[in-house]
């Protein structure tokens, strides 16, 4: 018992004399792959590198790799626009099923390109007075714009203008030409 007490005092004095620091304990080597609970005596192969990190959702871009519009200017995009016009019946500003389908497709394109700003142009055929056709063209442009708003397109990305009968798409003077001219047309104004 005296011997244990003497040894304890000696250890205590040594610890105080050394500044109270304990000697470092050597760390155990990492376990060998495949061995459970045992440390390797010798390692023959270097550790393989860690796999690359998996990209997160924020690192993935919304646009496809081959974006057909990224390097093109606004004039070029408008010449071959992915945004299709909506056509109206005579003396009407109401959207039919075909018009809503076109606007839904246009909304999908606008969602793919969230920086695009478009002007919705309202057009009419040649029948009627200039004043009447300007008002009707305005209602057509607003009908298309309002439907795009319901599909989630921000209001600050959509402008409207009415040209009435001033810029016909088809210069003919029959029902076929007139049906082409009664439209809401989309022009990219900013990207």
N, C-alpha and C positions, 0 to 999 in steps of 0.2 A: 504494500500500500504506500509506504514511504517512497518507494521507487517510482510509482505512477505519479505521485504528487510532485516529486522532484522533476520528473520529465515534463509535466504540465507547466511547472514554473519556468523551466528552461525554454520551452516553446513560447511561452508568453513573453519572456524577456527578449527573446530573439525577435519576435514580432514587433515589440515596442522599439527596440534598437534599430530596426530596419525601417522605421517610419510608419509602421502599421500596415504596410503593403503586404499582400499575400503573394506568394510566387504564382506566376501564370500556370494555368492548367492546360496542358496540350489538348487541342481540339481533336476529336475523333475524325478519322478520314471518312469521306462520304461512302455510303454503301455501294457495293458493286452492283451494276444493273442485273436484275434477275435474282440476286441473293437476298433473302429476307432475313433480317436480324443479324447478319454477319458482315463484318468488315473484310474487304479484300486484303490479301497479303501483297499482291502485286497487280498492277494494271497493265494490260498488254496493248490496248487501243486507246487513242485519244477520244475524248468526249465529242459526239457529233454536235454541230452548231444548232442553235435554237431555230425552229421554223419561222418564216417571216410572219408578221402579224396579219390577221385577217382584216380586210378593209371593213370599216363600219358603214352604216347607211349614209352618213353625212359625206363620206368620201366618194360615193357613187354619184355620178352626174345624171341629170334628168334627160339630157340630150343624147341621141345616138352617136356612135363614134364617127360615122360618116354623115355629118350634118350638111344637107344640101344647100342651106341658106347662110351658113356662117361667113363665107368669104364673099358673098354677093352684096351689091349695093341695093338700095331701096327701089330704084328705077328698074333694075333687072328682076327683082323679086315681083314687082307689080306687073311686069310684062308676062310672066308665067306664074301668076299668083296661085298659091295653094288655097286661098280663100275664095269660095265660089259665090256667085250672086244668087239672090232670092228673087223669084218672080211672083207677080201679083195678077189677080184677075182684073178685068176692066173696072175702073172707078172704085177700086177697093184698096184698103190698107191692111186687110186681115191676112194673117199667115195661115196657109193651109198645111196639111201634113207634110207635103214635099218641102215646103219652106222651112218648117221646124226641123226636118231631118238635115237639111243643108246647114242650118244655123248650129245644130248640135255638132256636126263635123267641123265647122269653122271654130266653134268654142274649143274643141279638142286641140286644134292647131294653136290657137291663142294661149291655151294653157301650157303647151309645150314650149312656147316662146314668150315667157312672161314679161319681157321688156318691150314687146311690140305694141305700138299704138296705131289704131286704125281709124279712118274716117269712113263712116257709113253714108254713102251717097244715095239720095232718093231720086228716082227718075220716073218719068211718065211717057206715054205715047203722045203723038202730035195732036190728038183731039182735045178740045177744051181750051179755055183761055190761058194765057201765061200765068195770071194770078192764081187761077184755080189749080193748075198743075204744080205750081210752086208749093202750094199748101198741101196738096196730095203727096207730092214727093217728100215733103217734110214728115208727114204722118207715116209714110212707108219706112223712111230711115229710122224714125223713132220706134216703130214696131219691131224692126230687126234689132235695134240697140237694146230695147227693153227685154226682149227674149234672151239675148246674150247675158244680160244682167242676171236673169233668173238662173242661168247656167253657171254662175259664179265668176264671170268676167268683171273685173273692177271698172267702175264708171269712169275713172280717170284715164282709162285706156281706149275709150270709145267716144269719138266725136261724130256729129251728124251735120249734113248739109243737104239742101235740096237744089237740084238743077232743073226741076220741072221737065219740060220737053226740049231743053236747050242742047243736050248732048245725046242724041239717039245712038243706040248700039247698032241698029239696023236702019238704013235710010229708006227702006221700002214704005209703001203706002197701003198695006194690006194687013189683015189680022195676024199673019205670021210675023211680020216686022213689028207690029205693035206689041205683040206678046213678048218679044225680046226686049222691048224698050221699057216695059213696066217692071221696074226692078229696084232692089236695094243692092248696091254694088260696094265692094270693100276695097279701099286703097290703104296700103301700108304708108303711114306718114312718119313713123319714127321706129327705130329698132334698137 
